[in-house]
Amino acid sequence: MTLARLLRSAALALGASALVACQTTAGSGGFSGTSAPETSTVRSASEQRDGDSNHSKIVAQYGGEYRNAQVTSYVERVGRRVAAVSEQPNERWTFTVLDTPVVNAFATPGGYVYVTRGLLALAENEAQLAGVIGHEIGHVTAGHGGERQDRSTIAGLGLLLGAIGLSVMGADPALTRGALELGQVAAGGIVASYSRQDELEADHLGIRYLARAGYDPYAQAEFLDNLAASSALDARAAGKSYDANQVDFFASHPATGPRTRQAVDTARAEGAISGEGELGTDRYLAAINGMTYGQSPEQGIVEGTSFSHPVLGFAFDVPAGYRITNTPSAVVASGSGNTRIVFDGANDPGGALDNYIARQWAPQIAREVRTGQLQGLRQITINGLPAAQAVLPVQLQNGTYNALLVAVRLDGKLYRFTGLAPRGSNALDAMARSAQTFRRLSDAERRAIKARRIEIVTVGAGDTAESLGRRMAVDALPVERFRVLNGLSSGAQPARGEEVKLVR
């Protein structure tokens, strides 16, 4: 089976015009010449239909909208302020905050602009948010969505192919890394690939709108600097080297702080913008005060090798050494030696769960890859819950694997563990023990799981980055995280009386 067919069979088709994300290769330089990019003052009916038809699908794949009126109404106001100075002030614009900690922003035809709460947590002020929104509005007004080159990406984790890690099957590691680790899977269906020229034009337009709206035009460059520092810290916390090309936002928005500053300097030299503009720091910090930070209980919480979902009322553990990635479609735990555990849900047909594995789940997998005879099928009980398990040999592009299939029923819902290990590996035993840890959370346990939130505090006498950092409810490197969230360079200290972000 070809890789193209693997990708097609794993994808949720949204149509050729679904998502317009910022995607290109990294480049340098400022505006392309002195002429402004061509833009349109009107929007076609087909563009509007595309955006309208795909909006709900995109929101669902990203885990839903962030339900916080204080935050969403604020983003709406900023977005409308920027859109009002664009070439399409009278067209319909929709600004949506997505409930994910992934730092990202993108737009679709029809004037749909999306930002994540992860991006909001990192930005320092209103001008930085406006700069990101302006860049995305620029893609819409320049009509880049109609000129893009489409490429398929992974958009569903329901089947074995999409769920257990395409890297095991010989897919491009960069693609699977983006899909399973950086949240690109949430985009769904088709992702547009912008050209370098498109990105330069969106830079140009975004800076133009930022200045026209009265903001500091250098704010977008400052945000990109903060993002680079945050991404480097994430890599350090994960024990990895930092590579900007493997960062979700930089992979899709290849502008850098220096390049954006060069674009501003060019615009000023040409007389396109003037003045310093405002930052709106106080308004911004007031708006995000109390916003969820990091993982949301509504989507499940990862703590080391444990995953818990207080809303659905369950928890489980994965083997030591496995790294858990929580996506809107599945929980993926990656181990060494091409081993994977994927936890997801499925429609419950009722009846005995061994029949479900034999008659529905295994045949579904067999339609996608070559499989062997189902082995060891039996009904079991997991912490008082009805369950069943079996092992299914599967032939993949890079060898023969055993897939552990475990189905368990809780409160009328069906949950599935899929473990994948190379033939001859003893990893399936550890995976089976992991499935045995699936358990119902008590009411007290569910109440005890709280979201972490952004808290805005005023720097007092004697406060330092070190003392404030120790108050941060983060898993690692709290002082460094405090500095990154507040735009402080290494060794820098906050000023007395300044408002800063803490995670509590």
C-alpha positions in Angstrom: 0.0 0.0 0.0 1.5 3.4 -1.0 2.0 6.2 1.5 -0.4 8.4 -0.5 -3.1 5.8 0.0 -2.2 5.5 3.7 -2.6 9.2 4.1 -5.9 9.3 2.2 -7.4 6.5 4.1 -6.5 8.1 7.4 -7.8 11.6 6.5 -11.1 13.2 7.1 -12.0 14.8 3.8 -13.0 18.4 4.2 -12.7 19.2 0.5 -10.0 20.9 -1.5 -10.8 24.3 -0.1 -10.9 23.6 3.6 -8.1 25.2 5.6 -5.8 28.1 4.8 -2.9 27.9 7.1 0.4 29.7 6.8 2.8 27.2 5.4 6.0 27.7 3.4 9.8 27.4 3.7 11.7 29.7 5.8 13.2 32.8 4.1 14.7 36.1 4.8 14.3 39.6 3.5 11.7 42.3 3.7 9.0 43.4 1.3 9.2 42.3 -2.3 10.0 45.6 -3.9 8.2 48.9 -3.1 4.8 48.0 -4.6 2.1 47.0 -2.2 0.5 43.6 -2.5 -2.6 43.3 -4.6 -5.7 43.0 -2.5 -9.5 42.7 -3.1 -12.2 44.9 -1.6 -14.9 42.3 -2.0 -15.1 38.6 -1.4 -16.5 36.0 -3.7 -19.6 33.9 -2.8 -17.6 30.7 -3.2 -14.9 31.9 -0.7 -17.7 32.7 1.8 -19.3 29.4 1.3 -16.0 27.6 1.8 -15.4 29.4 5.1 -18.9 28.9 6.3 -19.0 25.2 5.5 -15.7 24.3 7.2 -15.9 26.5 10.3 -17.6 23.9 12.5 -15.3 21.1 11.3 -12.2 23.1 12.1 -13.4 24.1 15.5 -14.3 20.5 16.3 -10.9 19.2 15.2 -9.2 21.7 17.5 -11.2 20.7 20.6 -13.8 23.4 20.4 -14.0 27.1 21.0 -12.7 28.5 24.2 -15.8 29.3 26.2 -14.8 32.4 28.1 -16.8 35.5 27.2 -14.2 37.9 28.6 -11.5 36.5 26.4 -13.5 35.9 23.2 -15.2 39.3 23.2 -11.9 40.9 23.7 -10.3 39.1 20.7 -13.4 40.0 18.7 -12.9 43.7 19.4 -9.2 43.6 18.5 -9.9 41.6 15.3 -12.6 44.1 14.2 -10.3 47.0 14.9 -7.7 45.5 12.6 -10.3 44.4 10.0 -11.8 47.9 9.8 -8.5 49.3 8.4 -8.1 46.4 5.8 -9.4 46.5 2.3 -12.5 44.6 3.3 -13.9 46.6 6.2 -17.5 45.9 5.2 -17.2 42.1 4.6 -18.1 39.6 7.3 -15.3 38.6 9.7 -15.4 35.9 12.3 -12.8 35.7 15.0 -12.6 32.5 17.0 -10.4 31.5 20.0 -9.6 27.8 19.9 -9.4 25.8 23.1 -5.9 24.4 22.7 -2.5 25.2 24.4 -0.8 24.9 21.0 0.5 28.3 19.8 -1.0 28.9 16.4 -3.1 31.2 14.2 -4.6 30.8 10.8 -7.4 31.9 8.5 -9.8 30.5 6.0 -11.6 32.0 3.0 -14.7 33.8 4.0 -13.0 35.9 6.7 -12.6 33.3 9.4 -9.6 34.0 11.6 -8.5 31.6 14.4 -6.2 32.1 17.3 -5.5 29.6 20.1 -5.5 30.4 23.8 -1.9 29.1 23.7 -1.0 32.0 21.6 -2.9 34.4 23.8 -1.0 33.1 26.9 2.3 33.9 25.2 1.6 37.3 23.8 2.5 40.3 26.0 0.1 43.0 24.8 -2.7 43.9 22.5 -0.4 45.1 19.7 1.2 41.7 19.5 -2.2 40.0 19.2 -3.2 42.6 16.6 -0.1 41.9 14.6 -0.8 38.2 14.4 -4.4 38.8 13.4 -3.4 41.4 10.8 -1.1 38.9 9.1 -4.0 36.4 8.9 -6.4 39.1 7.6 -3.7 39.9 4.9 -3.9 36.3 3.6 -7.7 36.7 3.2 -7.6 40.2 1.6 -4.8 39.1 -0.8 -6.8 36.1 -1.9 -4.1 33.7 -1.1 -6.6 30.9 -0.4 -7.6 30.8 -4.0 -4.0 30.6 -5.3 -2.6 28.0 -2.9 -1.3 24.6 -3.6 -3.0 21.9 -1.6 -1.3 19.0 0.1 -2.9 16.2 2.1 -2.3 15.9 5.8 -3.5 13.6 8.5 -6.8 14.6 10.0 -8.2 11.7 11.9 -6.9 9.3 14.5 -9.9 6.9 14.6 -8.4 4.1 12.5 -5.2 2.3 13.2 -3.5 4.0 10.3 -4.0 7.5 11.6 -3.8 6.6 15.3 -0.7 4.5 15.9 1.8 6.9 14.3 2.6 7.1 10.6 6.3 7.2 11.4 6.0 3.5 12.2 4.6 2.9 8.7 7.4 4.8 6.9 5.8 8.2 6.6 7.8 11.4 6.6 8.9 12.0 10.3 8.4 15.7 9.9 4.8 15.2 8.8 4.0 12.8 11.7 5.8 15.0 14.2 3.6 17.9 13.1 0.5 15.8 13.2 0.9 13.9 16.5 3.1 16.1 18.6 2.4 19.7 17.5 -1.3 19.6 16.9 -1.4 19.9 13.1 -3.7 16.9 13.1 -6.3 19.2 14.5 -6.4 21.3 11.3 -8.2 18.5 9.5 -8.4 17.5 5.8 -6.4 19.8 3.5 -3.8 22.3 4.6 -2.8 25.0 2.2 0.8 25.6 1.4 1.6 29.3 0.9 4.5 30.5 -1.2 7.3 32.6 0.1 5.8 35.5 -1.8 2.4 35.0 -0.1 4.0 35.1 3.3 6.0 38.3 2.5 2.8 39.9 1.2 0.9 38.9 4.4 3.8 40.4 6.4 3.5 43.6 4.4 -0.2 43.8 4.9 -0.2 42.8 8.5 2.3 45.6 9.3 0.2 48.0 7.2 -2.9 47.1 9.2 -1.1 47.2 12.5 0.1 50.8 11.9 -3.2 52.0 10.4 -5.1 50.7 13.5 -2.7 52.7 15.7 -0.6 50.0 17.1 3.2 49.7 17.4 4.2 48.2 14.1 7.2 46.4 15.8 4.9 44.4 18.0 4.7 41.5 15.7 8.5 41.1 15.7 8.5 41.2 19.5 5.9 38.4 19.6 8.1 36.3 17.2 11.1 36.8 19.5 9.0 35.6 22.5 7.8 32.6 20.6 11.4 31.6 19.7 12.3 31.8 23.3 9.3 29.8 24.4 9.9 27.1 21.8 13.6 26.8 22.8 12.5 26.4 26.4 9.9 23.7 25.5 12.7 21.8 23.7 15.0 22.1 26.7 12.2 20.9 29.1 11.7 17.9 26.7 15.5 17.2 26.6 15.6 18.0 22.9 17.6 20.4 20.8 15.8 23.5 19.5 15.0 23.7 15.8 12.7 26.5 14.7 11.7 24.6 11.6 10.2 21.9 13.8 8.1 24.4 15.8 4.4 24.4 14.9 4.0 28.1 14.6 7.4 28.7 12.8 6.7 25.8 10.4 3.5 27.6 9.3 4.6 31.2 9.9 8.2 31.3 8.8 8.7 35.0 9.5 11.2 35.8 12.2 11.6 38.8 14.5 14.6 40.2 12.5 12.8 39.7 9.2 9.7 41.4 10.5 11.7 44.3 11.8 13.4 44.7 8.4 9.9 44.8 6.9 8.9 47.6 9.3 12.1 49.5 8.5 11.4 49.2 4.8 7.9 50.4 5.2 9.0 53.4 7.2 11.7 54.3 4.6 9.0 54.1 1.9 6.7 56.4 4.0 4.1 53.7 4.3 4.0 53.9 8.1 5.0 56.5 10.7 4.8 56.9 14.4 5.3 54.5 17.3 1.7 53.4 18.1 0.3 51.9 21.2 0.8 48.5 22.9 -2.3 48.2 24.9 -0.6 46.1 27.6 -3.0 46.9 30.5 -6.1 46.1 28.4 -4.5 42.8 27.3 -3.5 41.6 30.7 -6.9 42.4 32.1 -8.6 40.4 29.3 -6.5 37.2 29.8 -6.5 37.3 33.6 -8.0 34.0 34.7 -7.7 32.3 31.3 -7.0 28.6 31.2 -3.3 27.8 30.8 -2.0 24.6 29.3 -4.2 21.6 29.4 -8.0 21.9 29.9 -9.9 19.4 32.1 -12.5 19.3 29.3 -9.9 17.7 27.1 -8.1 15.6 29.6 -4.9 16.2 31.7 -1.5 14.6 31.2 0.7 14.3 34.3 3.9 12.4 33.5 2.8 8.9 32.5 -0.8 9.4 33.6 -3.8 10.6 31.7 -7.0 11.6 33.4 -10.3 13.0 32.1 -12.4 14.5 34.9 -15.3 15.3 32.6 -15.7 11.8 31.2 -14.6 10.3 34.6 -11.6 8.0 33.8 -7.9 7.7 34.1 -5.1 5.4 33.0 -1.3 5.1 33.1 1.2 4.3 30.3 4.5 2.4 30.8 7.5 4.2 32.2 9.5 6.0 29.5 6.5 6.6 27.2 5.7 10.2 26.3 2.0 11.1 26.1 0.6 13.5 23.5 -3.1 14.5 23.9 -4.9 15.5 20.7 -8.6 16.2 20.1 -9.0 12.8 18.5 -6.8 10.5 20.6 -4.2 10.1 23.3 -0.9 8.9 21.8 1.9 7.5 24.0 5.2 7.0 22.2 7.9 4.6 23.4 11.2 3.4 22.2 11.7 1.0 19.3 8.8 2.1 17.2 6.2 1.3 19.9 2.9 3.2 20.3 -0.1 3.1 22.5 -3.2 5.0 21.2 -6.3 5.5 23.3 -9.5 6.7 21.6 -13.3 6.2 21.7 -15.7 4.5 19.3 -19.4 4.1 18.8 -20.6 1.3 21.2 -22.7 -1.2 19.3 -23.7 -3.0 22.5 -23.3 -6.6 23.1 -20.2 -8.6 24.1 -17.0 -6.7 23.5 -15.1 -9.8 22.2 -17.7 -9.8 19.3 -17.0 -6.1 18.8 -13.3 -6.8 18.3 -13.8 -9.8 16.1 -16.6 -8.5 13.9 -16.0 -4.8 13.7 -12.7 -3.5 15.0 -10.3 -6.1 13.5 -12.1 -6.1 10.1 -11.9 -2.4 10.0 -8.2 -2.5 10.4 -8.0 -5.3 7.8 -9.6 -3.1 5.2 -6.6 -0.7 5.6 -3.6 -2.9 6.0 -2.7 -6.6 5.6 -3.4 -8.5 8.8 -3.0 -12.0 10.2 -5.2 -14.2 12.3 -6.7 -12.7 15.4 -5.1 -14.2 18.4 -6.0 -14.6 22.1 -9.5 -13.1 21.8 -11.2 -13.2 25.2 -13.5 -11.3 27.5 -11.8 -9.7 30.6 -12.7 -7.4 33.4 -10.6 -4.2 34.0 -11.2 -2.7 37.5 -14.8 -4.0 37.5 -15.5 -2.8 34.0 -16.4 -5.2 31.1 -13.6 -5.4 28.5 -12.1 -7.7 25.9 -8.7 -8.0 24.3 -6.9 -9.7 21.4 -3.7 -9.5 19.4 -3.7 -8.8 15.7 -0.6 -9.3 13.5 -0.3 -6.4 11.0 2.1 -6.0 8.0 3.3 -2.4 7.6 5.7 -0.8 5.3 8.7 -1.3 7.5 8.0 -4.8 8.9 5.6 -7.0 10.8 4.0 -5.8 14.0 1.6 -7.0 16.6 -1.3 -4.8 17.5 -2.8 -5.2 21.0 -6.5 -4.4 20.8 -8.3 -3.7 24.1 -11.9 -2.5 24.3 -13.5 -1.4 27.6 -17.0 -0.1 28.4 -17.6 2.7 30.9 -21.0 4.5 31.5 -22.3 3.5 28.1 -19.3 4.6 26.2 -16.7 2.4 24.4 -13.0 3.2 24.9 -10.1 1.5 23.0 -6.4 0.9 23.6 -4.4 0.1 20.5 -0.8 -1.0 21.2 1.7 -1.5 18.4 5.1 -3.2 18.8 7.5 -4.9 16.3 7.0 -8.7 16.1 9.1 -10.4 18.7 9.1 -7.4 21.0 8.0 -7.9 24.6 6.4 -4.5 24.7 2.9 -5.8 24.3 3.0 -7.1 27.9 3.7 -3.7 29.3 1.0 -2.3 27.0 -1.5 -4.8 28.3 -0.6 -3.8 31.9 -1.2 -0.2 30.9 -4.7 -1.1 29.6 -5.4 -2.8 33.0 -4.9 0.6 34.8 -8.0 2.1 33.1 -10.3 3.0 36.0 -13.2 5.1 37.0 -12.5 8.4 38.8 -14.3 9.0 42.0 -16.3 12.2 42.4 -13.6 13.5 44.8 -10.9 12.8 42.3 -12.8 14.5 39.5 -13.3 17.6 41.6 -9.7 17.7 42.6 -8.5 18.1 39.0 -8.4 21.8 38.3 -7.2 23.8 35.3 -4.2 26.0 35.6 -4.9 29.6 34.9 -3.1 32.8 34.1 -3.1 35.2 37.0 -2.0 38.8 36.7 -0.1 40.2 39.7 1.8 43.4 40.4 5.5 43.1 41.1 6.1 44.2 44.7 9.1 45.4 46.6 11.7 42.6 46.8 10.0 40.5 44.1 12.4 39.0 41.5 12.0 36.7 38.6 13.3 33.9 40.8 10.8 34.5 43.6 7.9 35.0 41.3 9.0 32.0 39.2 8.8 29.8 42.3 5.1 30.7 42.5 4.5 29.3 39.0 2.4 26.1 38.8 4.3 24.6 35.9 6.0 21.2 35.6 9.5 22.3 34.9 11.8 25.3 34.7 9.5 27.7 36.5 11.8 30.7 36.6 12.6 30.3 32.9 8.9 29.9 32.1 8.1 33.1 34.1 10.6 35.0 32.0 9.4 33.7 28.7 5.7 34.4 29.5 6.6 38.0 30.4 9.0 38.7 27.6 12.1 38.9 29.8 15.5 37.9 28.5 17.7 35.5 30.4 18.8 37.2 33.7 16.4 40.1 33.3 14.2 41.2 36.3 10.7 42.6 36.3 10.2 46.2 37.4 8.5 47.1 40.7 4.9 48.1 40.0 4.8 46.2 36.7 2.0 43.8 36.0 3.2 40.3 35.1 1.7 36.9 34.3 1.9 33.9 36.7 0.5 30.4 36.2 -1.5 29.3 39.2 
